[in-house]
Amino acid sequence: MTAARPDPAHPSESRHPSESPNPPGPPELRITAVTVTPVAFHEPPLLNAVGVHEPYALRAVVEVATDQGLTGLGETTADEGHLDRLHTAAAAVTGLPVHALGRLRARVAAALGGRTGSDRHGLTGPITAASMVDRVFSPLEVACLDIQGRAAGRPVSDLLGGRVRDAVPYSAYLFHKWAGHPGGPPDDWGEAVDTAGILAQARRLVDTYGFTALKLKGGVRPPHEEVETVLALHEAFPGLPLRLDPNAAWTVDTALDTARRLEGVLEYLEDPTPGLDGMAEVAGGTAIPLATNMCVTAFEHLPLAVARRSARIVLADHHYWGGLHRSRLLAGICDTFGLGLSMHSNAHLGISLAAMTHLAAASPELTHACDTHWPWRSEDVIEPGALTLADGAVRVPTGPGLGVELDRDALARLHEQYLTCGLRTRDDTGYRRRTDPSYRRRIPRW
């Protein structure tokens, strides 16, 4: 748990040469410290195209403190490299006003100096220098918006233009999974390595949370078996939109063959094959809309994706796209070019769910229920009761800011869990290979 504080040699009033002085007005809320606390929370052994989730998911809670006593919250990933970049950025933005988001992003970009990185678990797209800035800036921007909302007595959705829906729909996220982690007892969810297991999992999620859309994480079993599972879901849950996401595990030919068997069944097919060109070829051969969060994960990917017609739906993720305002910019671009919009998810906690919900509430361009991993976590860092998932949706918090508060005891417990769990970087492939040394990562696999 670390905090970046003002450097006496660089007082908070110092500005870059390109930054103009602030005009006179009311006292500004200035950042006095940024605290980054990595946490680990238990996660089931969920299978995907490159391996399996480890026993703990890693996240970082970002707290931005101000000179007027208000503190805002953000959440992000917590791989070692990302934590290092967060600390660098935190020192650079200390002293800035929380409303100066343009200057704040410029400071982050200057501090990172064109750094790039890698996504070791391999289920998102390439990380360029620009997208790296967006990933580091995002939790800082969310925390500043939380502060702005608290200061104004308004929810974050109002800062984004106002909510157009009072509850945000989410889809049930179905995973093939082992009964438990190797060497440990079975978990509460049980095994789901075949169609029967997935159907039981879907029934539990629908009965518990009222989900009205279902998404299967594919790329785990041979394509014909996953087709059989989707068809069984279609029969068991008539009328519910279905999605399949094999995370680019298929060749173009396999994707086209699989799509032909699922036309009229799927709401959309997500990232069936790698790359913009492969996606465009599949898109041209099926009536099923293609969605992506792998080949379009940053603004610089959009021109080629639109030109090649690689996908008809973009899965936004404010953690990747530079926060909530830049995600609203993405929504406007999608609307301009006639692209559908939904929301990607990864293992996350309540701060992220609150931010996702405010963003979706203020996005009239949203055309599909959002993804969320939230039902899969059994621990959190926020005080209970602020967020509820019922009837397949999360009601938009109406309190100031994000509408959630830190549970300090839970934060300390999950930080201690981070310190003792031994994990510092997500590695789905490495974990799978520790269980099965013959396992090899191949994209595409079929």
N, C-alpha and C positions, 0 to 999 in steps of 0.2 A: 504494500500500500504506500504510494508515494505521492507527493504534492509538489507542483512547480510554483515557486513564489518569486516575487519581483527581485531582480538582480540590482543591488544598490548602485552598480555602475551603469545601469540602464533604467532610469526611473520610468514610472508608468506613463508619464506625459511624453516620453520620447516618441518620435514618429519617423517613419521612413521618409526620404526626400520626396517621394511621390504622393504622400498623404497630406491632404490639406487640413488646416486647423479646424476644430469643431466650432460652429457658430454659437454665439451666446444663447442660453436657454436654461431649462430646468436642470438640476444636478443629474449627471449621468450615472448609470449603474456601471461601474468598472470592475473588471475581473481582477480579483486579488490573489486567487489561487486556483489551480486545477489539480484535483486529486484523482488518480487512476488506480482502481482497486481490482486486480484480477480475481476471479472467482471460478470455482468448479462445481458443477452440479451433476448428480447421477443421471445417466442416460442409458436406455436399453440398447441391446445389440441389434441395431437397425441396419439392414443390408442395403447396399447400393451398387452401382456399376463398377466402382473401384475398390470395394472392400466392405468394411463394417464399422459402425460407430464404436468408439472406445467407451470404457465404463464411465468416463466423465466428459462432459462438454465444457469448454473453456470460454468464458466471457469476461469482459471488463466493464465495470461500472465507473462512469466518468461524472465527477461532481465539479461544477463550476461555482465558485464562491465569489461574492461581490462585496464592495465596500459599504453597501447598505444592508448587509445581513441576509440577503436573499441568496439561495443556492438552487441551482438547476441540475437536472439529471439527464445523462445520456448513457447509452449502452452500445457495445461493439464487441468484435471478436477479441481474442486474447492470445493469439500466437505470439511467440517471443519477438519476432521481427516487428509485428504490428505494435506491440507494447513499447518497444524502443522508439518507434516513430511517433507514437502518442506523447511520450515524455518530451521528445524534441519539440513537438508542436505546442505542448502545454506551456513550456517556458517562453515560446515566441509570442503567444497571445496574451500572456498576463499583462495587465495594465490597459487593455483595450476596452472600450464600451461594449456592453452586450448587444446593443443595437447595430453596431458597425460590422455586420456580417460580411460585407464585401471586403473590408479591410482585414477582417479576421482570416478569411480564406486566402487572401494574398499573403498574409504573414505565414500561414501554414505552408503554402507553396514555396515561399522563399526559404523557410527553415528546412524543408525536405530536399531542396536543391536538385530536383529531377530524379529522386530515387525511384526505383521500381522494386517489385517483389515477386513472389510466387505464391500460388494457391496450391498447397501441398496435397489437399484431398482431391483436387482435380475436378470439381463439379461446377466451377464457375469459369468465366472466360479469362483471357490474358489480362494481366495487371500492368498497365502502362503508367508513365509518370503522372499523367493527368488523372487517371482513375485512382492512383495511389493517394493523391491529394484529396480526392473526394472521399475516400474511405477513412482517412484520418480526420478530415474536417467534419464529417457527418455527426459523430456523437457530441462534438463541441457545439455545432449549430443547434442540435436538438436541445442541449442543456441551456443554451442562451434563449431559445424560444420558450422553454419552460420558465425561465426567469422573467422574460418579458410578459408572459401570461400571468404569472403570479403578481407582478408589479401592477398590471392593469386590471387584475381581477377577472380575466377572461380566459377561456380555454384556448389551447393552441390551435384548434380547428378554426377559431375566429381569426387568428393571425394569418391563416392561410386562405382567407376569403369567406369563411363561414361554412358550416356543415350543410350539405344537401341531403343527408340521411342521418337519422338518429341512431341507427344501429348498422354496423358493418358486417356483411355476410362473409363467412370463412368456410373453406372446404375441409372435409375430413382427409387427413394425410395418412394413407395406408402404406405399410412397409412389410416386406418380407423380413422376418427376424428369427433369431435363435430363441430357444426357450429361456436362456439366461447367458450371462457371460461365462466363458470357459473357466472352469474351476469354481464357479459360484452356483448358488441355488437358482432355480427357475424364478423369473420375475412374475409380477402380477398379471402381465399381459399374455404370457404363454407363447408357445411356438406358432409361427406362421410361415411355413416354408412351402405351402401348396395352396391350391384354390380354397380348400375347406378352411384353412387357417386364416386366410385373408377375409373370407366371408364372415367368419366369427368376429374378427377384429372390426370389420365395418359395422356389423350389427351393434357391437358394444359402443362404438363411437356415435352412431346415429341415435341409439337409445339414450345415451348419457347426455349428449350435447345438442341433439336435434339437427345435425348437419343436413343440408339440402344439396350438397355437391360432394363428390368423392374423387380423390386423386390417388392413383397407384404409383408408387415409386418402382419403376421397372428397371430393365437392364441387369436383372439378377438371375432370372431363369431363362431358358431358351425362349425365343419370341413366341413360338406357337403355344407354349404353356401360359405365357402372360396374356395372350389373346383369349385363351379359354377362361382365364380368371376374369378378364374384363367382361366377357359375354355372360359369365355367371353373375357378376355384379349387376349387369344390365337386367337380367331376369329377376334377381332378388330385390332390386331397388328400382322398379320401373318409374320412369319420369325424373330420376335424379341425374343431373349432368355428370358425366364421367370424363376423367382426364387420365392420360398415361404418360409417364415421363421416364424414358429409358436412359436419360443422360448420355446421349450420343453413343450408345453401345451398339448401334446397328450400322451396317453399310447402307448405301443408298438403295441397292436392290432389295435388301432385307426390309428396309423401312417402307418401300413402296409395296412390297408383297403384304406386309403386316397391315398397312393402312387400308388396302383393298378389303381385307377381312373385317375391318372395324368401321367402315364408312356407314353412316347412319346411326352409329352407336356412341362415338366419342364426341364430346363438346370440343375438345382440341387435343392434339398430339404435341407433346413438348419435347423439343431437342431430340428427335429420333436419330440424327446422324451428325457428325462433326462438321463445323465450318459453314460460312455463309454460302459457298457454292453448293455444297452437298445439300444444305437445307433448301436452297432454291430449286434444285433438281427434284427433291421430294415434293415440295410445295406445288410444282408444276404438274405432278402426276397423281394428285389426290384432291378430293373435295373437302377433306378434313382440314380445318385451319391448323396451321403450325404455330406454336408458341415458343418463346425462347427466353432463357436467362443465362445461356452459355455463350452464344455467339454475338449477343448484343448486351453488353454489361456496362457500357460507357458511351458518352455522347459521340465520341469519334467513330463508333461502330455504326451509327445510325444511317449516314448517307449511303454507304454500300448496301446495307440491309434493305433500305427502301428501294434503291435502284435495282437490286437483284430480286426483290420480292421474296426474300428468304423466310419471312415469317409474317403472320397477320396479327399476332398478339405479342406484346412485350410484357414481360413480368418484371415490374419495377421492384426495386429494393433500395430503400433510402440509405441503408448501410453502404451500398456500393455507389449510388448515384450522387452522393454529395449532400445528403440531408433532405429536409422536407421541402424547402423552396425549390431546390433543383429537381426534385421529383415532380413537383407541380409543373416545372418547365418541361420535363419529359412528357408529362400528360398532355400538355398543349401541343407538343410536336406530334405525338401519336394521333391526336385529334385532327391536326392539320393534314396528315398523310393517310387518314382513314384506318389507322391501326387500332386494334383492340388493346385493352389495358387490364392487367391483373397485378397481383403482387406475389413475389417470391418470398420464401421463408427458409431459414436455417434454424438450428437449435438456438432458442432465445429465451429470455426471461420477460418479466412484466413491463419493464421500462420500454423495451422494444415493442411489445404488443400495444402499449398505450400510444407510442409514436405512430405505429402503423395504422392504428384505428383513427387517430386524428387526421392523418394524411388521407386515408381512404374516405373519411367522412366529408372532407373538403374537396374531393375530386369527382366532379360530375362525369368525367371521362371514363371512370371505372366501369368496365363492362362485364366483369366476371368476378365471382367470389374469390377472396384472397386465400393464399396458402397460410397455414400456421402450424408450427410444431408444438404449440403451447400445451395441448393435452398430454404430450409425451413426457413433460417434466413433472417431477414430484416435489421440487423445491423452488423457492423464489426469493428475491431480495426486496420485494415490495410488501407493504402491509396488506393483508388480505381484505377482500371485499370491494376494492375499487373497480376491478374488472371481472365481469362474469361472461361466460360463454353459454348461451342458451338459445334454443331455436335456431342454431347454426349461425349465430351472430353475436357480436360484442357491442353492447350499448356504448355510445360515445360519452366519455367522462365530461361533465359540464362544470366541474370545479376549475379553479385557476390553474393555468399551465397545463401540464400533462394530466393532472388530476390523480397522480399517484405519489405515495410517500415511501421513503426507504424504511425498511425494517432493519434497524442497526444491528440487532442481535443476529438476524439471519445473514446480513452482509458479513459480519465477523466470522460466523460459522462457515460460510461458503468460501471466504478468503482462506481460512485455516485449511479447509478441504483442498483448496488449490495448492497450498504450500506442501501438503503431505501426499497428494495423489501421484506425484511424480511425472505428470504430463505437462509439457510446455508448448507443444505444437500438435495440431490435429494431424493424424496420419492413419486414415482409414485402411490404406493398402498395407502398411506395415503391421497393423494390428491383425488383419486377416491372415497375413503370412506367418505371424507368430503362432497362429492356430493351425494353419495349413501351409507348410513350407512350399508346397507345389503350386500354390496360387500365384498367378501372374496377372499383372494389370495390363489390359489390352483395350484400347479405344480406337476403332470399334472392335467388339468381341465377336459379334455374329454378322 
